[in-house]
């Protein structure tokens, strides 16, 4: 995701950061409560986000796309031992590769269905058996 240019010494409210990051304000508040993305605070307690928070928000979204739990996201982002992060990644990689393969199969099926001239589902099932893994 490409972010708009950042003015120097930028600080954004929750609403401003939500627009800039594409993450709903309610989600940002949840991430703050869980310790995933903890913004700075003004004296009155209002949150203020910094430009570096955009990158962390994007990483959190990628972790969520992987299906990572809050605890796993914390490990990925803040593991005190890089070996922990590496072990997690090595263990998760086969699962992600399997999901990608399944999604490629689903893509092939959808491409077929988009141009399919078959009059019945059985013909499509025969096509699937012949053309999909």
Secondary structure, DSSP 8 states (H G I E B T S, - for coil): -------TT--B-HHHHHHHH---HHHHHHHHHHTSS--EE-TT--EEB-THHHHHHHHHHHHHHTT--HHHHHHHHH-SSHHHHHHHHHHHHHHHHHHHHHHHHHHHHHHHHHH---SSHHHHHHHHHHH--
